[in-house]
């Protein structure tokens, strides 16, 4: 669970909501979040940064570098709750190239991304509620898409602006079930992160 690196790359402002989100979600899984000065490319990639070709720029993680992990991402769900993390470049014969595709090619099963700029405070609330929903339905074996629908309906009932919750979208397998009745929660993923991984990389412009 990672967010709000310090210093923020490309001269962007610090995002306290991103840090709170990482800490709140990490607390649900009883793991240590990666925030502030601890959140570097090497910290996020862990040992993979030594085994694979990683570019020198310390605060910029590109889609190309993620793709280069070549199946090393073992997380069932990866959440990139930064601004416009679901956008990419449309190329002839290749389709949309971006962070979402890179994550799936690197081994992720499902990715939750955003399609436009998001509000720092609201995004923290949305993502935390989503993970709480995922954890609360362990006995039901509901899918990621069903859990996200529940959170969206909660936002609608409480009159949250559409622009705050509508940018979230799912890539990969929307029917992924992280918690099944016959299985307990397992921990895996990059650099000791649990499944799912939540990376609130709010310097999203760097990641394309």
LINSUL-V402619 format. One record per residue. N is the residue number from 1. PHI is phi in whole degrees, -180 to 180 (999 if undefined). PSI is psi in whole degrees, -180 to 180 (* if undefined). BURIAL is I if it has 16 or more other ideal C-beta (glycine too) atoms within 10 Angstrom, else O. Layout:
n=(N N)
phi=(PHI PHI)
psi=(PSI PSI)
burial=(BURIAL BURIAL)
//
This chain:
n=(1 2 3 4 5 6 7 8 9 10 11 12 13 14 15 16 17 18 19 20 21 22 23 24 25 26 27 28 29 30 31 32 33 34 35 36 37 38 39 40 41 42 43 44 45 46 47 48 49 50 51 52 53 54 55 56 57 58 59 60 61 62 63 64 65 66 67 68 69 70 71 72 73 74 75 76 77 78 79 80 81 82 83 84 85 86 87 88 89 90 91 92 93 94 95 96 97 98 99 100 101 102 103 104 105 106 107 108 109 110 111 112 113 114 115 116 117 118 119 120 121 122 123 124 125 126 127 128 129 130 131 132 133 134 135 136 137 138 139 140 141 142 143 144 145 146 147 148 149 150 151 152 153 154 155 156 157 158 159 160 161 162 163 164 165 166 167 168 169 170 171 172 173 174 175 176 177 178 179 180 181 182 183 184 185 186 187 188 189 190 191 192 193 194 195 196 197 198 199 200 201 202 203 204 205 206 207 208)
phi=(999 -136 -176 56 -65 -134 -77 -78 -70 57 73 -73 -74 -67 -124 -62 -64 -65 -67 -63 -60 -60 -69 -66 -70 -60 -64 -64 -100 58 -128 -88 -76 -113 -138 60 -68 -75 -88 -121 -58 -65 -67 -69 -84 62 -64 -64 -67 -90 -86 -110 -77 -119 -67 -74 -60 -69 -106 -123 -109 -98 -61 -63 -69 -65 -58 -66 -69 51 91 -77 -79 -104 -78 -72 -132 -120 -111 -111 -92 -75 -63 56 -70 -92 -83 -172 -109 -86 -123 -65 84 -115 81 -88 -103 -169 -65 -60 -63 -61 -63 -67 -66 -85 121 -67 -92 -138 -128 -107 -134 -121 -103 -153 -64 -117 -82 -59 -68 -66 -61 -58 -65 -63 -67 -63 -63 -63 -68 -62 -66 -60 -74 -76 -107 -54 -74 -96 63 -77 -83 -60 -65 -67 -67 -67 -61 -61 -67 -62 -62 -61 -64 -66 -62 -99 59 -73 -57 -57 -62 -87 -105 -69 -70 -76 -139 -113 -117 94 -99 -71 -92 -56 -113 -80 -127 -111 -55 -88 -127 -91 -66 -112 -114 -162 117 -75 52 77 -71 -88 -92 -86 -97 -118 -120 -88 -89 -78 -94 -60 -61 -77 -88 -82)
psi=(115 147 158 64 153 119 155 134 163 22 17 157 152 151 94 -30 -36 -41 -42 -40 -48 -43 -42 -44 -40 -37 -34 -33 1 47 167 128 162 102 168 -136 -19 -20 94 169 -42 -37 -40 -43 -20 -138 -23 -27 -22 -31 -28 167 114 130 161 -31 114 -31 15 114 117 162 -36 -39 -38 -45 -36 -12 -20 57 2 -15 116 11 141 -38 131 128 118 94 18 169 131 31 -17 0 170 -167 127 122 148 125 -13 -20 -149 120 122 -167 -39 -49 -41 -42 -42 -40 -28 0 -10 148 -45 140 137 124 175 150 -11 -177 138 157 129 -48 -47 -39 -38 -46 -44 -50 -40 -43 -38 -46 -36 -39 -43 -40 -32 -16 25 -41 -15 -19 37 157 166 -42 -37 -39 -40 -36 -40 -43 -42 -44 -36 -43 -39 -45 -29 19 34 140 140 -38 -18 -36 -22 -24 -14 130 161 133 151 -132 104 -15 5 133 114 -29 115 151 -38 0 144 169 130 152 130 -177 -169 132 44 4 154 167 118 166 134 116 100 78 88 -1 53 -28 -26 -20 -6 *)
burial=(I I I I I O O I I O O I O O I O I I I I I I I I I I O O I O O O I I I O O O I I I O I I I I O I I O O O O I O O O O I I I I I O I I I I I O O I I I I I I I I I I I I I I I I I O O O O O O O O I I I I I I I I I I I I I I I I I I O O O I I I O I I I I I I I I I I O I I O O I I O O O I I I O I I I O I I I O O I O O O O I O O O I I O I I O I I I I O O I I I I O O O O O O O O O I I O O I I I I I I I I I I I I O I I I)
//
